[in-house]
Amino acid sequence: MQSKIQDILKASILTKQQVLENENLLKTMQIVTDKIVDCFKHDGKLLFCGNGGSAADAQHLAAEFSGRFYSDREPLDAEALHVNTSYLTAVANDYSYNEVYARIVKAKGRKGDILIGLSTSGNSGNIIEAFKVAKERGLIIIGFTGETGGKMAAYCDYLINIPSTDTPRIQECHITVGHIICQLVEEKFFEL
């Protein structure tokens, strides 16, 4: 069993190593950081969405921005769009599950805001529908996906596609990349 544990840890490290060596991903992370800082400077907000474990990751990252990360600083406007279960279940029941994020982006999203969708496959129908609405409303669209970017790639202004097809490894990197971006935004926005 110990060798299996080591194999899993090595796979996680290897995926992060591939991110570390991917110049395009590093450049995209830098650009995304700058876009988020600019969004906050213009009184915009971050909206996050995901399904399952990616919903948990979306909520985690939204909390890092809206609460605090490393520094005791003012809160930043960031929200995970799935946390109102009454809304989520009503829309899923009355319309369809594919509409749960699109409708709330229509209600909350404003030009210049940023929508971040997390999907390891890049094929989540409800995130794609939200991206379509976000595009119409002038939001900046950022996708966190696995290797191919899936169908979401076509709608993204910026794509952070982790070089893996293994869901747990992708999700681990989504959190790592999200933490890096949050730290950099915090330092740059608050001039720390």
Secondary structure as UniProt FT lines:
FT   HELIX           2..20
FT   HELIX           23..41
FT   TURN            42..43
FT   STRAND          46..50
FT   HELIX           53..66
FT   STRAND          78..80
FT   TURN            81..82
FT   HELIX           85..94
FT   HELIX           97..99
FT   HELIX           100..108
FT   TURN            111..112
FT   STRAND          114..118
FT   HELIX           125..137
FT   STRAND          140..145
FT   TURN            147..148
FT   HELIX           150..155
FT   STRAND          158..161
FT   HELIX           167..189
FT   TURN            190..191
//
